[in-house]
């Protein structure tokens, strides 16, 4: 029923010249199922340089719940914002036990992303939101695939729990992004601590073992874009990125094959190595593969913990597929 409605809306609504009007956020009831890191060893609490801080399966009773590809954790880990690749957003409150383990969610809200004139986004070519970052003025920059672009949304309203319920303004993206394959564009968009922006594509190839990236340098009211490259290994491709409190960037990578299944890498890009006209150097923090908990993780966010730790959260895109799950994982980086 979900996919049927989206199919009808994507074809009939534009064909008939109809538009969606702006919609308010809907409350969504979300239940959680706790997870363990290793499916064969309940006592295991580390993988690579990551320390397990809990994980849950999220199940939301709303037609638009799912498909989360961009993630932002705020308020010291207590608030979650995410965007879906079907053109909606989600906000949640997160809670933790006395050990700092993720153990609850509350106050879920879901709403639609709109275009610059206030219409709901319709059709995969228009609503495929894949990445997000928050700029210094509180506005939210969202990267889209299919029709590759960056749109800047105003800071979320209190009524939407910080959700992206306003009208966006088109944001000047690198001209070369139009050459990216439809489903392999701006998976990674993150604001660096020095005010620059970092964009990384999923699979816009620049040679056998690297994909296109850009560094945006602030100039006047906009950015000047400088080319760079992100290295790839095997089937692993970037699926999101986040800036750490110390200025480094963590890049989430995903791989899938019939023989190996889904695998996920968490990679560190040092701040000093974010230099234009180079191929970045990255180092592996962790590899998630069976029997560890693994899913189609497409969103990552970082924050500083109350005791000074660097914390990470990962969210999985379920593709609205009953065989996949929306999973939220929480880690600390061992430093």
GUKOLKOL-172801 format. One line per 5 residues: number of its first residue (from 1); for each residue x, y, z of N, C-alpha, C, O. Coordinates in steps of 0.1 Angstrom, whole numbers, plus 5000, padded with zeros to 4 digits. Atoms other than C-alpha are relative to their C-alpha. Last residue first. Layout:
# residues N
NUM	X,Y,Z,X,Y,Z,X,Y,Z,X,Y,Z; ...
END
This chain:
# residues 335
335	4990,4991,5004,5409,5076,5218,5011,5001,5011,5021,5008,5009; 4989,5002,4990,5383,5049,5218,5011,5009,4995,5017,5007,4984; 4987,5002,5006,5354,5064,5198,5010,4998,5010,5012,5007,5019; 4990,4990,4996,5320,5060,5215,5013,4996,4993,5015,4984,4990; 4986,5004,4996,5292,5041,5198,5007,5012,5006,5004,5024,5004
330	4993,4989,4992,5254,5043,5192,5013,4994,5004,5014,4983,5010; 4989,5005,4992,5233,5023,5166,5008,5012,5007,5008,5023,5001; 4992,4989,4995,5199,5032,5152,5011,4994,5009,5007,4988,5019; 4992,5003,4988,5183,5005,5130,5007,5013,5004,5013,5020,4995; 4994,4987,4996,5155,5009,5105,5006,4998,5013,5000,4996,5023
325	5004,4993,4987,5151,4974,5093,5006,5014,5001,5016,5017,4996; 4990,4991,4995,5152,4954,5060,4994,5007,5012,4982,5007,5015; 4988,5009,4997,5132,4923,5048,5011,5009,5007,5021,5003,5011; 5003,5007,4988,5099,4944,5049,5012,4990,5005,5012,4986,5016; 5000,5014,5003,5115,4968,5024,4997,4992,5012,5005,4993,5022
320	5014,5004,4999,5106,5004,5028,4999,4986,4996,4989,4982,4989; 5006,5000,5014,5142,5011,5017,4986,4996,4999,4981,4992,4989; 5006,5013,5002,5153,5002,5053,4994,4998,4986,4988,4988,4982; 5011,4998,5010,5178,5030,5054,4994,4986,4998,5001,4977,4992; 5001,5009,5012,5200,5024,5085,4988,5004,4992,4977,5007,4998
315	5013,5004,5003,5211,5050,5111,4999,4993,4987,5006,4996,4978; 5002,5004,5013,5245,5054,5128,4985,4996,4998,4979,4990,5007; 5013,5007,5002,5253,5074,5159,4999,4996,4985,5003,5004,4977; 5005,5002,5013,5288,5084,5171,4986,4993,5000,4983,4985,5009; 5011,5009,5002,5302,5098,5203,4995,5000,4986,4995,5010,4979
310	5005,4998,5013,5335,5115,5211,4990,4989,4996,4994,4977,4996; 4998,5010,5011,5340,5113,5248,4995,5005,4987,4986,5014,4986; 4990,4996,5010,5343,5145,5269,5003,4989,4989,5011,4992,4981; 4987,5002,4993,5323,5133,5300,5012,5002,4990,5023,4998,4993; 4999,4993,4987,5291,5148,5288,5013,4999,5007,5018,5008,5013
305	5007,5005,4988,5296,5134,5253,5002,5009,5012,5011,5017,5013; 4992,5001,4988,5308,5154,5223,4991,4996,5011,4981,5002,5014; 5002,4989,4990,5287,5148,5192,5010,4997,5011,5015,4986,5012; 4991,5000,4989,5288,5128,5159,4997,5011,5010,4991,5021,5006; 4999,4987,4994,5264,5119,5131,5009,4998,5013,5009,4987,5019
300	4991,5000,4989,5261,5090,5106,5000,5014,5006,5000,5024,4998; 4999,4987,4993,5235,5081,5080,5009,4999,5012,5009,4988,5019; 4998,4989,5009,5234,5054,5053,5001,5014,5007,5003,5024,5000; 4997,4987,4992,5236,5021,5072,5003,5011,4990,5013,5010,4982; 4997,4990,5010,5220,4993,5051,5002,5014,5006,4994,5023,5004
295	5012,4997,5008,5222,4967,5079,5004,5011,4990,5016,5014,4989; 4997,4993,5012,5248,4951,5102,4987,5002,4992,4978,4993,4992; 5013,4994,5005,5248,4938,5137,5004,5008,4988,5013,5017,4989; 5004,4987,4994,5280,4918,5141,4987,5005,4994,4984,5002,4983; 5013,5000,4992,5280,4882,5130,4997,5013,5008,4987,5013,5016
290	5005,5011,4992,5283,4894,5103,5012,4992,5007,5022,4990,5000; 5005,5010,5008,5300,4926,5092,4996,4988,5009,5000,4987,5020; 5012,5008,4995,5308,4959,5107,4997,4990,4990,4993,4994,4978; 5006,5007,5010,5344,4972,5101,4988,4992,5006,4990,4984,5015; 5007,5013,4997,5358,4998,5124,4994,4994,4987,4991,5002,4978
285	5003,5001,4986,5381,5029,5126,4993,4987,5004,4996,4981,5014; 5012,5007,4996,5396,5025,5092,4999,5001,5015,5009,4997,5022; 4996,5011,4992,5421,5052,5080,4987,4993,5006,4977,5000,5009; 5010,5003,4989,5416,5078,5053,5006,4987,5007,5014,4980,5002; 4995,5012,4993,5440,5097,5030,4990,4997,5012,4987,5006,5019
280	4999,5001,4985,5423,5121,5007,5006,4987,5005,5005,4977,4998; 5008,5011,4996,5431,5123,4970,5002,4998,5015,5013,4996,5020; 4993,5012,4996,5444,5158,4964,4990,4988,5001,4978,4991,5001; 4992,5005,5011,5433,5189,4945,5009,4988,5005,5020,4986,5000; 5004,5000,5014,5420,5206,4976,5010,4994,4991,5022,4994,4993
275	4993,4991,5008,5431,5196,5011,4995,4999,4986,4994,4988,4981; 5011,4995,5009,5412,5179,5038,5005,5011,4992,5003,5023,4996; 5000,5006,5013,5443,5160,5051,4988,5005,4991,4987,5000,4980; 4988,4994,5008,5449,5183,5081,5001,4994,4986,5008,5000,4978; 5003,4986,5004,5413,5175,5093,5012,5006,4992,5010,5013,4982
270	4995,4990,4991,5420,5138,5094,4998,5014,4994,4999,5016,4982; 4993,4990,5008,5396,5116,5075,5006,5011,5009,4998,5019,5014; 4996,4986,4995,5385,5087,5097,5008,5007,4989,5017,5001,4983; 4987,4995,5003,5366,5057,5083,5003,5014,5005,4993,5022,5006; 5000,4987,4994,5336,5036,5096,5015,5005,4998,5024,4999,5004
265	4987,4995,4994,5332,5006,5073,4997,5014,5006,4990,5022,5000; 5000,4986,4998,5299,4987,5066,5014,5004,5007,5018,4997,5016; 4989,4996,4991,5294,4953,5051,5000,5015,5001,4997,5022,4992; 4997,4986,4997,5262,4939,5036,5012,5001,5010,5012,4994,5020; 5010,4993,4994,5263,4904,5021,5003,5015,5002,5011,5021,4995
260	4996,4994,4987,5296,4888,5014,4989,5007,5008,4990,5010,5019; 4992,5009,4992,5286,4864,4986,5003,5005,5014,5003,4997,5024; 5007,5012,4996,5257,4883,4972,5008,4991,5009,5002,4985,5018; 4999,5011,5011,5276,4915,4973,4992,4988,5005,4989,4986,5017; 5009,5011,5001,5271,4948,4992,5004,4991,4989,5007,4995,4978
255	4997,5009,5011,5294,4975,5005,4990,4989,5000,4985,4985,5011; 5009,5012,5001,5288,5006,5026,5004,4991,4988,5008,4996,4978; 5000,5007,5013,5310,5034,5038,4992,4987,5000,4991,4981,5011; 5006,5013,5000,5305,5059,5066,5000,4994,4986,4997,5001,4976; 5007,5003,5012,5330,5088,5066,4994,4986,5002,5002,4976,5005
250	5003,5014,5001,5342,5103,5099,4991,4997,4988,4980,5003,4987; 5012,5004,5006,5357,5138,5096,4999,4985,5000,5009,4978,4997; 4999,5011,5009,5384,5153,5118,4986,4997,4994,4976,5002,5000; 4998,4996,5014,5377,5187,5133,5003,4990,4990,5002,4992,4978; 4986,4996,5002,5382,5178,5170,5003,5005,4986,5014,5008,4983
245	4997,4988,4993,5344,5178,5176,5014,5005,4998,5017,5017,4999; 4997,5002,4986,5340,5153,5148,5003,5013,5007,5006,5023,5001; 4988,4994,4995,5325,5162,5114,5001,4998,5015,4991,5000,5022; 5003,4991,4989,5300,5138,5099,5014,5005,5005,5024,4999,5004; 4988,4995,4993,5299,5118,5066,4996,5010,5011,4985,5016,5010
240	5003,4988,4992,5274,5097,5047,5013,5004,5007,5023,4996,5007; 5014,4999,4999,5272,5067,5022,4996,5012,5010,4984,5016,5010; 5004,4991,4990,5307,5065,5008,4985,5001,5001,4978,5002,4990; 5003,4987,5005,5313,5034,4986,4995,5009,5012,4989,5004,5021; 5004,4989,4990,5328,5001,4995,4999,5013,4993,5007,5017,4985
235	5014,4995,5002,5328,4976,4966,4996,5011,5010,4985,5016,5009; 5009,5011,5003,5366,4971,4965,4986,5006,4997,4985,5015,4989; 4994,5013,5000,5383,5001,4981,4990,4989,4997,4979,4989,5003; 5009,5011,4998,5375,5037,4974,5008,4987,5000,5019,4986,4993; 4996,5013,5004,5396,5069,4978,4990,4989,5003,4983,4990,5013
230	5001,5009,4989,5379,5103,4980,5003,4986,4995,4998,4982,4985; 5005,5013,5003,5389,5130,4955,5000,4992,5013,5008,4994,5022; 4992,5009,4993,5392,5168,4956,4995,4986,4997,4985,4984,4990; 5000,5014,5002,5380,5197,4936,5009,4992,5010,5019,4997,5014; 4987,5005,5004,5375,5232,4950,4999,4985,4998,4993,4978,5007
225	4998,5015,4999,5342,5249,4952,5013,4996,4994,5017,5000,4983; 4992,5004,5011,5340,5286,4961,5003,4986,5001,5008,4981,5011; 4988,5009,4998,5312,5292,4986,5007,4999,4986,5000,4999,4976; 5001,5014,5005,5284,5318,4991,5013,4992,5002,5021,4995,5012; 5012,5007,4995,5276,5351,5008,4999,4985,4995,4989,4979,4998
220	5011,4992,5001,5311,5365,5004,4988,4993,5006,4988,4988,5018; 4996,4987,5007,5335,5337,5000,4987,5008,4998,4978,5005,4991; 5009,4989,4999,5333,5305,5022,5006,5013,4993,5018,5016,4994; 4993,4989,4993,5355,5277,5008,4991,5012,5001,4987,5017,4990; 5005,4987,5002,5336,5246,4997,5006,5010,5009,5005,5009,5021
215	4998,4992,4988,5357,5214,4994,4994,5014,4997,4998,5021,4987; 4998,4986,5001,5345,5190,4967,5002,5006,5014,4995,5002,5024; 5003,4992,4987,5346,5153,4963,5002,5014,4997,5009,5018,4987; 4999,4985,4999,5345,5130,4933,4996,5005,5013,4987,5000,5020; 5013,4994,5004,5351,5092,4936,5002,5015,5003,5010,5020,5010
210	5003,4988,4993,5384,5072,4937,4987,5006,4995,4983,5004,4983; 5002,5002,4985,5397,5038,4929,4998,5013,5007,5003,5015,5018; 5005,5013,4996,5395,5034,4891,4997,4999,5015,4988,4991,5018; 4989,5010,4999,5397,5070,4881,4994,4987,5006,4983,4987,5010; 4989,4992,5006,5374,5099,4889,5012,4991,5001,5021,4992,5009
205	4986,5004,5001,5342,5081,4894,5009,5010,4994,5006,5017,4985; 4996,4992,5011,5309,5097,4906,5015,4998,4998,5023,5004,5005; 4993,5008,5011,5301,5068,4929,5001,5008,4987,4999,5003,4976; 4999,5015,4998,5288,5079,4963,5008,4993,4989,5016,4985,4992; 5010,5007,5007,5297,5116,4961,5001,4985,5003,5012,4980,5007
200	4994,5012,5006,5316,5135,4987,4988,4992,4993,4978,4990,4999; 5009,5008,5007,5309,5171,4998,5007,4988,4994,5018,4989,4989; 4994,5012,5007,5329,5189,5024,4988,4993,4994,4979,4989,5001; 5009,5011,5002,5319,5225,5035,5008,4988,4993,5016,4991,4985; 5001,5005,5013,5343,5251,5050,4989,4988,4999,4985,4983,5010
195	5010,4993,5008,5335,5269,5082,4999,4996,4985,4990,4999,4978; 4995,4987,5004,5366,5260,5101,4991,5007,4991,4995,5018,4986; 4999,4991,4989,5348,5232,5120,5005,5014,4997,5003,5023,5004; 4987,5002,4993,5338,5215,5088,5001,5010,5011,4994,5021,5010; 4993,4988,4997,5302,5214,5077,5012,4998,5008,5011,4991,5018
190	4997,4996,4986,5292,5181,5063,5007,5013,5001,5016,5016,4993; 5000,4986,4999,5275,5167,5031,5003,5004,5014,4994,5000,5023; 4993,4994,4989,5280,5131,5021,5001,5015,4999,5006,5021,4989; 5002,5008,4988,5257,5111,4999,5006,5006,5012,5001,5003,5023; 4995,4993,4988,5257,5138,4972,4996,4992,5012,4986,4996,5020
185	4996,4986,4998,5254,5117,4940,5004,5004,5014,5013,4997,5020; 4987,5001,4993,5252,5080,4932,5006,5014,5002,5018,5016,4999; 5002,5005,4986,5216,5073,4922,5014,4999,5007,5015,4991,5016; 5012,4996,4993,5214,5095,4891,4999,4996,5015,4995,5003,5023; 5011,5010,5003,5251,5090,4881,4987,5004,5008,4989,5009,5019
180	5000,5012,4992,5271,5122,4887,4989,4991,4995,4979,4995,4990; 4995,5012,5008,5276,5146,4858,5000,4987,5008,5003,4977,5003; 5010,5004,5010,5253,5173,4873,5005,4988,4992,4997,4981,4986; 5009,5010,4994,5277,5174,4903,4989,4995,4990,4984,4984,4992; 4997,5014,5004,5303,5191,4882,4990,4990,5005,4990,4979,5000
175	5005,5002,5013,5288,5226,4886,5001,4985,4996,4993,4980,4989; 4989,5001,5011,5296,5225,4923,4993,4997,4987,4985,4988,4986; 4992,5012,4999,5264,5235,4943,5011,5000,4989,5011,5008,4980; 4991,5002,5011,5249,5270,4947,5009,4988,5002,5018,4988,5011; 4986,4997,4995,5222,5266,4973,5009,4997,4989,5009,4985,4983
170	4989,5007,5007,5185,5267,4963,5014,5005,5004,5015,5017,5006; 4994,4992,5010,5164,5282,4991,5010,4992,4993,5019,4986,4999; 4986,5000,5002,5141,5259,5011,5004,5011,4990,4996,5016,4982; 4997,4999,5014,5105,5266,5023,5015,5001,4998,5022,5010,5005; 5001,4987,5007,5099,5255,5059,5003,4998,4985,5005,4987,4980
165	5013,4998,5004,5091,5222,5077,4998,5013,4992,4987,5016,4988; 4998,4991,5012,5126,5209,5081,4987,5003,4994,4984,4998,4983; 5001,5006,5013,5120,5194,5116,5001,5010,4989,4999,5022,4991; 4988,4998,5008,5133,5211,5147,5000,4994,4987,5010,4995,4980; 4989,5006,4992,5106,5196,5170,5014,5002,4993,5023,4994,4994
160	4995,5013,5007,5081,5204,5143,5011,4993,5007,5017,4984,5002; 5011,5009,5002,5062,5229,5164,5004,4987,4994,4997,4977,4996; 5002,5007,4987,5095,5245,5176,4988,4990,4998,4989,4979,5004; 5008,4994,4990,5103,5253,5140,4998,4992,5012,5000,4980,5012; 5013,5006,4997,5132,5239,5121,4992,5007,5011,4998,5013,5020
155	5000,5008,4987,5160,5262,5111,4986,4996,5003,4977,5003,5002; 4999,4992,4988,5154,5274,5075,5001,4991,5012,4997,4979,5012; 5013,4998,4993,5161,5249,5047,5002,5008,5012,5012,5008,5019; 4997,4995,4986,5191,5252,5023,4986,5003,5006,4979,5012,5002; 5010,4991,4996,5188,5231,4991,5002,5004,5015,5005,4995,5023
150	4999,4996,4986,5217,5214,4974,4989,5010,5003,4987,5020,4995; 5000,4986,4996,5212,5197,4940,5002,5001,5015,5001,4991,5023; 4989,4996,4990,5214,5166,4920,4999,5014,5003,4999,5023,4994; 4999,4986,5004,5180,5156,4904,5010,5007,5010,5006,5012,5020; 5009,5001,5012,5185,5119,4910,5001,5014,4993,5008,5015,4983
145	4996,5007,5012,5202,5127,4943,4990,5000,4989,4980,5007,4991; 5009,5009,5007,5196,5154,4969,5007,4993,4989,5016,4998,4982; 4995,5005,5013,5219,5171,4994,4990,4990,4994,4986,4981,5001; 5003,5013,5004,5203,5190,5023,5004,4997,4986,5002,5005,4977; 4996,5002,5014,5217,5221,5041,4997,4985,4996,5003,4976,5003
140	4996,5014,5003,5199,5229,5073,5002,4998,4985,4994,5002,4977; 5007,5006,5011,5198,5264,5087,5005,4987,4996,5016,4983,5000; 5010,5009,4996,5211,5270,5122,4992,4994,4988,4984,4985,4990; 5012,4992,4997,5231,5301,5113,4988,4991,5004,4977,4996,5006; 4998,4992,4988,5263,5281,5115,4989,5008,5004,4987,5012,5016
135	4991,4989,5002,5251,5255,5090,5001,5008,5012,4993,5007,5022; 5005,4987,4995,5235,5222,5099,5011,5011,4999,5022,5009,5004; 4991,4994,4990,5243,5192,5077,4994,5013,5005,4986,5019,4998; 5004,4988,4994,5222,5168,5056,5012,5005,5009,5019,4997,5015; 4990,4995,4991,5225,5139,5032,4995,5013,5006,4987,5020,5000
130	4990,5010,4996,5204,5117,5009,5010,5004,5011,5016,4996,5018; 4990,4994,4991,5172,5134,5000,5009,4990,5006,5005,4980,5011; 4989,5010,4995,5156,5117,4970,5010,5007,5009,5021,5009,5004; 5001,5001,4985,5124,5139,4967,5011,4991,5006,5010,4988,5018; 5000,4987,4992,5126,5153,4932,5002,4998,5015,5008,5007,5021
125	4991,4990,5006,5135,5125,4908,5001,5012,5008,5011,5019,5007; 4986,5003,4996,5118,5100,4932,5010,5010,4994,5021,5013,5000; 4993,5008,5010,5084,5116,4927,5015,4999,5004,5021,5008,5009; 5007,5012,5005,5067,5144,4947,5009,4993,4989,5014,5000,4981; 4992,5007,5010,5082,5170,4970,4993,4987,4995,4989,4979,5004
120	4994,5013,4996,5054,5188,4990,5008,4994,4988,5003,4995,4976; 5007,5012,5003,5048,5223,4977,5007,4988,5005,5020,4988,5006; 5008,5005,4990,5060,5254,4995,4992,4987,4997,4984,4983,5005; 5013,4992,5000,5073,5276,4967,4990,4993,5010,4979,4998,5011; 4999,4986,4997,5110,5266,4973,4987,5008,5000,4986,5019,5005
115	4992,4993,5009,5101,5229,4975,5000,5015,5003,4994,5019,5012; 5007,4992,5010,5088,5211,5005,5010,5006,4991,5022,5006,4993; 4991,4989,5006,5101,5183,5027,4992,5007,4989,4984,5001,4982; 4994,5000,5013,5073,5163,5044,5010,5012,4997,5008,5022,5003; 5006,4990,5009,5067,5158,5081,5007,4999,4986,5017,4993,4984
110	4997,5002,5015,5073,5131,5107,4993,5011,4992,4981,5014,4995; 5007,4991,5010,5074,5137,5145,5005,4997,4986,5017,4996,4984; 4997,5001,5014,5085,5113,5173,4990,5009,4991,4978,5009,4994; 5004,4988,5007,5081,5125,5208,5004,5000,4986,5009,5010,4980; 5013,4994,4996,5100,5096,5225,4998,5012,4991,5007,5017,4984
105	5003,4989,5009,5130,5072,5221,4986,5006,5004,4978,4998,5010; 5014,4996,5003,5146,5049,5245,4999,5011,4991,5009,5018,4988; 5011,5009,4995,5176,5029,5257,4986,5004,4997,4977,4997,5002; 5013,4996,5007,5209,5041,5242,4989,4991,5005,4990,4979,5003; 5005,5009,5011,5236,5032,5267,4987,5005,4995,4978,5008,5003
100	4999,4993,5013,5252,5060,5287,4996,4992,4988,4999,4995,4977; 4986,5004,5006,5259,5038,5318,5002,5007,4986,5012,5006,4980; 4989,4994,4992,5230,5055,5337,5014,4997,4995,5024,5004,4998; 5000,5005,4986,5206,5047,5309,5012,5006,5008,5019,5014,5002; 4989,5009,4997,5201,5068,5278,4999,4995,5015,4993,5002,5023
95	4997,5001,4986,5173,5087,5261,5010,4989,5002,5012,4980,4994; 4993,5012,4996,5166,5100,5226,5003,5000,5015,5006,5011,5021; 4992,4998,4988,5141,5126,5215,5006,4986,5003,4999,4976,5003; 5001,5008,4989,5130,5122,5179,5007,5005,5012,5018,5012,5010; 4993,4995,4988,5126,5142,5147,4996,4991,5011,4985,4986,5012
90	5004,5006,4988,5119,5127,5112,5007,5007,5012,5019,5010,5010; 4990,4999,4989,5120,5142,5078,4994,4994,5012,4982,4993,5014; 5006,4996,4987,5103,5134,5045,5011,5002,5010,5023,4998,5008; 5004,4986,4999,5113,5134,5008,4993,5003,5013,4984,5012,5013; 5013,4998,5006,5114,5097,4999,4994,5014,5003,4982,5016,5002
85	4999,4999,5015,5151,5094,5005,4987,4999,4993,4987,4997,4981; 5003,5012,5007,5144,5102,5042,5002,5002,4985,4999,5013,4979; 5007,4999,5012,5159,5129,5063,4999,4987,4993,5008,4979,4993; 4996,5008,5012,5169,5126,5099,4991,5004,4988,4980,5008,4989; 5006,4996,5012,5169,5147,5131,5005,4992,4988,5017,4989,4987
80	4996,5006,5013,5177,5133,5165,4992,5007,4989,4980,5009,4990; 5009,4998,5010,5177,5150,5199,5005,4995,4986,5017,4996,4983; 5014,5001,4995,5192,5140,5232,4990,5002,4989,4979,4998,4990; 5005,5014,5002,5228,5133,5220,4986,4998,5003,4981,4987,5002; 4993,5009,4992,5243,5165,5235,4996,4985,4999,4998,4977,5008
75	5004,4998,4986,5215,5187,5222,5008,4989,5008,5002,4983,5017; 4998,4987,4994,5220,5175,5186,4997,4999,5015,4993,4989,5020; 5003,5002,4986,5222,5143,5164,5005,5013,5007,5015,5018,5005; 4994,4990,4992,5219,5148,5127,4996,4998,5014,4984,4998,5017; 5002,5000,4985,5213,5120,5102,5007,5012,5006,5018,5016,5002
70	4993,4990,4995,5208,5116,5064,4997,5002,5015,4985,5001,5018; 4987,4999,5006,5197,5085,5047,5009,5011,5005,5021,5010,5002; 4992,4989,4995,5165,5074,5064,5015,4999,4996,5022,4989,4997; 4992,4995,5011,5142,5053,5042,5010,5011,5004,5014,5019,4997; 4990,5009,5007,5116,5047,5068,5008,5008,4990,5006,5019,4987
65	4988,5004,4991,5084,5061,5084,5009,4991,4992,5005,4980,4988; 4987,4994,5005,5062,5077,5057,5012,4996,5008,5023,5002,5006; 4997,5004,5014,5031,5055,5062,5013,5005,4995,5019,4999,4986; 5003,4989,5009,5033,5060,5100,5003,4996,4986,5014,4989,4984; 5014,5002,5006,5034,5035,5128,4996,5012,4992,4988,5020,4997
60	5009,4989,4999,5072,5036,5134,4987,4998,4993,4986,4993,4982; 5012,5003,5008,5094,5007,5142,4990,5011,5002,4985,5013,5013; 5010,4990,4999,5130,5015,5153,4988,4995,4991,4990,4992,4979; 5008,5000,5012,5154,4986,5159,4989,5010,5002,4982,5009,5013; 5015,5003,5000,5177,4996,5187,4995,4999,4986,5000,5006,4977
55	5007,4999,5013,5214,4999,5195,4986,4995,5000,4983,4987,5009; 5013,5004,5001,5237,5004,5225,4994,5001,4986,5000,5009,4978; 5008,4992,4991,5268,5022,5235,4985,4997,4997,4976,5005,5001; 5014,5002,5001,5294,4998,5219,4992,5008,5011,4995,5007,5023; 5006,5006,4988,5329,5011,5219,4985,5000,5000,4979,5011,4997
50	5013,4996,4995,5345,5018,5185,4996,4992,5012,4998,4980,5013; 4998,4989,4990,5382,5016,5177,4987,5006,5005,4986,5016,5011; 4989,4991,5004,5379,4982,5160,5002,5010,5011,5004,5007,5022; 4997,5004,5014,5346,4967,5172,5010,5010,4995,5007,5022,4994; 4991,4991,5008,5340,4968,5210,5001,4994,4985,4999,4982,4983
45	5004,4986,4999,5313,4956,5234,5010,5009,4992,5009,5021,4994; 4991,4992,5008,5312,4918,5232,4995,5015,4999,4983,5017,4997; 4991,4993,4991,5293,4902,5261,5009,5010,4992,5016,5018,4997; 5007,4989,4994,5263,4891,5240,5009,5009,5009,5006,5020,5012; 4992,4997,4987,5285,4870,5218,4994,5012,5006,4997,5023,5003
40	4995,5013,4995,5269,4853,5187,5007,5002,5014,5010,4992,5020; 5011,5009,4999,5248,4882,5174,5003,4987,5006,4994,4979,5009; 4996,5013,5006,5276,4906,5182,4989,4990,5002,4985,4988,5013; 4990,4998,5011,5266,4942,5189,5003,4988,4992,5003,4988,4980; 4987,5001,4995,5234,4935,5209,5010,5001,4988,5006,4998,4977
35	4990,5009,5007,5201,4949,5199,5012,4998,5008,5016,5006,5017; 4986,4999,4997,5171,4964,5218,5008,4990,4992,5003,4979,4989; 4995,5013,4996,5137,4965,5201,5015,5001,5002,5022,5004,4993; 4986,5004,5002,5121,4999,5199,5002,4986,5005,4995,4981,5014; 4995,5010,4990,5086,5012,5194,5014,4996,4997,5018,4997,4985
30	4988,5008,5004,5077,5045,5176,5003,4990,5012,5004,4994,5023; 4997,5009,4989,5043,5062,5176,5012,4991,4996,5011,4984,4986; 4999,5014,5004,5044,5090,5151,5004,4992,5012,5013,4995,5020; 4994,5008,4990,5031,5126,5156,5001,4985,4995,4992,4981,4988; 5009,5010,4994,5024,5142,5123,5007,4994,5011,5019,4990,5010
25	4994,5012,4995,5041,5175,5112,4989,4990,5006,4980,4995,5012; 4994,5000,4986,5021,5201,5094,5006,4986,5003,5003,4976,4996; 5007,5008,4990,5016,5200,5056,5007,5002,5014,5019,5004,5014; 4992,5002,4988,5024,5226,5029,4992,4992,5011,4980,4995,5013; 4998,4988,4992,5002,5222,4999,5008,4996,5012,5009,4984,5015
20	5002,5001,4986,5007,5194,4974,5001,5013,5007,5010,5021,5003; 4989,4998,4991,5004,5202,4938,4996,4997,5014,4984,4998,5018; 5003,4998,4986,4982,5192,4909,5012,5002,5008,5023,4998,5004; 4998,4986,4997,4990,5197,4872,4997,5003,5015,4996,5015,5019; 5012,4992,5000,4973,5165,4863,5002,5014,5004,4993,5022,5004
15	5006,5001,5013,5005,5148,4852,4987,5009,4999,4984,5015,4989; 4994,4991,5010,5023,5160,4883,4993,5000,4987,4992,5011,4981; 5001,4987,4995,4997,5143,4906,5007,5010,4991,5001,5020,4987; 5013,4993,5003,4991,5112,4885,5001,5015,5004,4996,5023,4997; 5004,5000,5014,5027,5098,4882,4987,5009,4998,4988,5018,4989
10	4988,4996,5009,5045,5104,4915,4995,5002,4986,5001,5010,4979; 4998,4986,4998,5012,5102,4935,5011,5006,4991,5010,5017,4985; 5011,4992,5005,5002,5069,4920,5003,5015,5001,5000,5022,4992; 5000,5002,5015,5036,5053,4926,4989,5009,4994,4992,5016,4984; 4989,4992,5006,5039,5067,4961,5000,5000,4985,5002,5010,4978
5	5004,4986,4998,5004,5053,4970,5011,5009,4994,5008,5019,4987; 5011,4997,5009,5013,5019,4956,4996,5015,5000,4995,5021,4990; 4994,4998,5013,5046,5018,4975,4990,5004,4989,4993,5011,4980; 4991,4988,4999,5029,5024,5008,5005,5002,4986,5004,5013,4981; 5008,4988,5000,5000,5000,5000,5009,5013,5000,5005,5022,4993
END
